[in-house]
Amino acid sequence: MGALRAVAVAAGVVIVLYDLTDLVRALIVPRPYTGGIVALTTRALRRLGERIAMSRRDYETRDRALAVVEPVIMVVRLGLWVAIGFLGFALLLWGVGHRPFVHALVESGSSLTTLGFANEPGTVSAAVSFLAAAFGLVVIALQIAYLPALYEAFNRREVLVTMLESRAGTPAWGPELLARHYLVGIEGNLAELYSEWERWSADVAESHTTYPILLRLRSPHATNSWVVALVSVLDSAALYLALCPRLAPAEARLCVRMGFTCLRDIARVIRIPFDPDPRPDAPIELGYDDFLDAVRRLERAGVPLERTPEAAWPEFRGWRVNYESVAYALADLVYATAAPWTGPRTAHVEAVVSPLRPTHRSPEQPEGDPVARA
């Protein structure tokens, strides 16, 4: 029995140290960490939850179900860290004590929860109980500190995504974003918008690679998605640079570069393959006919085109090739709403939803301006 208890002490030390290391790497170290038992378990649970959610009939119901999956995963992760620590300290307490293993389990739970009603007499047992209590406090404290940081990053992300509802429609679409600014005569604000989205992309690149769980936290509105929003801003900037190279602000170029850098950083963390240095003449999935339809939409909105569609297409394709494949893969991975120019979805087959432009009414035209609705 003495040898068995010694083995239990060694196993308990290994389990507790492993659990603490896994916790620190997941919540404290500012580097992406997707390994370990907890991560493997939560990935399996996520797949199960997503499969159940995607079995619903319509998109709105599926979206509501998917919105619950990641918060549940966060609670499960906390439970797993506590459970692993509970087992490790139970082995330690049984190994250094003299009572049955069942009592060690009770004492471990009593210590982790700081209740202290089942302590075994003895200096060594008391020391292990104190360590277990400290461990339980550390796990809870780290989780309490982790959640506000997580939701602060989520809220920062969603502010600009929500703002696009009035600028690019819902779901957001690049040509619509550019067209609306010219329709209402605020094209001068595009430079500031692209600058904001450059900073937004840098923020998302840092936060979503450190905490990949943010990738699947869904927007409050079913037709919003951070991936769709980013693609729409990048597409509008790429269209502007391709069609109006002299009018397009320098911020558009910086926005596109930071945008595809953000997508690539995330792709590396979750192991989405991509070409890090694609040729500008490489093929893209978006068709030329779709591009022509967008150009016509911009013409009707009054965008002063400086290039013909034929001349602008190679330029637009040269920009889009940097982010299209990763954006499509991410949109499919997070079950983003089916929006124009965001690629196919393998898990559901809803028709692509085009953004609705609100009717432009005025005292002179109370029924609305037909040109503005086009």
Sequence and secondary structure as in RCSB ss.txt:
>XXXX:A:sequence
MGALRAVAVAAGVVIVLYDLTDLVRALIVPRPYTGGIVALTTRALRRLGERIAMSRRDYETRDRALAVVEPVIMV
VRLGLWVAIGFLGFALLLWGVGHRPFVHALVESGSSLTTLGFANEPGTVSAAVSFLAAAFGLVVIALQIAYLPAL
YEAFNRREVLVTMLESRAGTPAWGPELLARHYLVGIEGNLAELYSEWERWSADVAESHTTYPILLRLRSPHATNS
WVVALVSVLDSAALYLALCPRLAPAEARLCVRMGFTCLRDIARVIRIPFDPDPRPDAPIELGYDDFLDAVRRLER
AGVPLERTPEAAWPEFRGWRVNYESVAYALADLVYATAAPWTGPRTAHVEAVVSPLRPTHRSPEQPEGDPVARA
>XXXX:A:secstr
 HHHHHHHHHHHHHHHHHHHHHHHHHHTSSS    HHHHHHHHHHHHHHHHHHHTSSSHHHHHHHHHHHHHHHHH
HHHHHHHHHHHHHHHHHHHHHSSS HHHHHHHHHHHHTT   S  SSHHHHHHHHHHHHHHHHHHHHHHHHHHHH
HHHHHHHHHHHHHHHHHHTTTT HHHHHHHHHHTT GGGHHHHHHHHHHHHHHHHHHHHH GGGGG   SSTT  
HHHHHHHHHHHHHHHHHH TTTS HHHHHHHHHHHHHHHHHHHHTT    SS  TTS  SS HHHHHHHHHHHHH
TT   SS HHHHHHHHHHHHTTTHHHHHHHHHHTT    TTS   SS               SS TT  HHHH 
